[in-house]
C-alpha cells in the first residue's frame, strides 16, 4: 500500500515530505543532544532552518520555474 501511495505522488510532493522530515528529525536530534550548550543548540537549529529553506527554494525553482522557461 505504501508503494502505491508513493507511485501516485509526484516528485515535487515527495520532495516536500522529505523536507518536512529532515526539518523535524534534525531539530529533534539537536534538541536532545546533551553535549552541546543551549546557545549552540539554537545556532544549530537556525542553521537547519536556513539550509532547509534554501533547499526548498532551490527545489521549487528546479521543478516549477525551470519548466516555465522551456
C-alpha positions as CSV (number, residue, x, y, z in Angstrom):
1,X,0.0,0.0,0.0
2,X,2.8,2.4,0.8
3,X,4.4,1.7,-2.6
4,X,1.1,2.6,-4.2
5,X,0.9,5.9,-2.4
6,X,4.5,6.8,-3.5
7,X,3.7,5.8,-7.1
8,X,0.7,8.1,-7.1
9,X,2.7,11.1,-5.8
10,X,4.9,13.2,-8.0
11,X,8.4,14.1,-7.3
12,X,7.6,17.6,-6.0
13,X,5.2,16.3,-3.4
14,X,7.8,13.7,-2.3
15,X,10.4,16.4,-2.0
16,X,8.2,18.5,0.3
17,X,7.6,15.4,2.5
18,X,11.4,14.8,2.7
19,X,11.9,18.5,3.5
20,X,9.5,18.3,6.5
21,X,11.0,15.1,7.7
22,X,14.6,16.4,7.6
23,X,13.4,19.6,9.4
24,X,11.6,17.7,12.2
25,X,14.2,15.0,12.7
26,X,17.1,17.5,12.5
27,X,15.7,19.8,15.1
28,X,14.7,16.9,17.4
29,X,18.2,15.4,17.2
30,X,19.8,18.8,18.1
31,X,17.4,19.5,20.9
32,X,18.1,16.1,22.5
33,X,21.9,16.3,22.3
34,X,23.2,16.6,25.9
35,X,26.8,17.5,24.9
36,X,26.2,21.0,23.3
37,X,25.2,24.1,25.2
38,X,21.8,25.9,24.8
39,X,23.4,28.6,22.6
40,X,24.9,26.0,20.3
41,X,21.6,24.2,20.0
42,X,19.9,27.5,19.0
43,X,22.6,28.1,16.4
44,X,22.3,24.5,15.0
45,X,18.5,24.8,14.8
46,X,18.8,28.1,13.0
47,X,21.3,26.6,10.6
48,X,18.9,23.7,9.9
49,X,16.0,26.0,9.3
50,X,18.1,28.3,6.9
51,X,19.6,25.4,4.9
52,X,16.2,23.7,4.6
53,X,14.6,26.9,3.4
54,X,17.4,27.4,0.8
55,X,17.0,23.8,-0.3
56,X,13.2,24.2,-0.6
57,X,13.6,27.3,-2.7
58,X,16.1,25.6,-4.9
59,X,13.8,22.6,-5.3
60,X,10.9,24.9,-6.2
61,X,13.0,26.7,-8.7
62,X,14.2,23.5,-10.3
63,X,10.8,21.9,-10.7
64,X,8.5,24.8,-11.3
65,X,10.4,27.9,-12.5
66,X,12.7,25.9,-14.9
67,X,9.7,24.3,-16.6
68,X,8.2,27.7,-17.4
69,X,11.3,28.9,-19.2
70,X,11.2,26.0,-21.7
